[in-house]
């Protein structure tokens, strides 16, 4: 009887243990986490992994995948892992950014210029230029150049020169001048639109000009009163002076081609009686009737005052023939250079 009871107790214990084990097994099954499949894309690779990790950071650590501070992770590191999730790692690379006169090295994951500028919060002005253009891609080692373009209006003043005007003054001796009005410079204001690139002037264009002050011309009177001091001590006015070759003649046949008794003997081409002070000239150079003063240039005595009343076949151009009564003085006079003043 006791033996039967003992066996029953033994079997009851086994059943109890088995029941407890089943319960525990079922309970354990309830708390086991399911594995999740994740696709990781990085460095040109695609890796599919099955994981029990909770976050993106956990699964990357589990796969020994390191992420730099400037790398971009999608989704973020603290995102919970979901079955079928795709994790993409964009590796940062270095580019050189030249912004105006400032140059720096930038670590970025952006793949075109527009996104790079946006990520750096760089504002572009209306006239600014960027190379490469905004829509173009960028890569490792790329140089992105921003040229800062600005314009401003500048005002400059410029002096205006005055002119010197000469006026003849017949009351002022020839060779002398007199300033009757002082010259003053004027002033002009010029407005420019100045173009700058990276703070350096590259061009300017005049947009407006205004005369602030007119220039005042300088006026100088120039003397035209020609005076000659004669051997007598007189001062005579003259209009011009000619340098001429002078000879002398008398009433001889050799000089005039006429003899006493000739109808025109002793008569000039002007119809006047020949006398000292009569000069024979080329009327095309000195008109007949012109009053003259003949000045020597060789330190001999001046012939003095004369009147152009005669002419001769040999007297052409810049030649003058002066009447002298004495044939010996005619021969002595010879040929010489004189200054002939045309008197007023």
Order of alpha helices (4+ residues) and beta strands (2+ residues): alpha-beta-beta-alpha-beta-beta-beta-beta-alpha-beta-beta-beta-beta-beta-beta-beta-beta-beta-alpha-beta-beta-beta-beta-alpha-beta
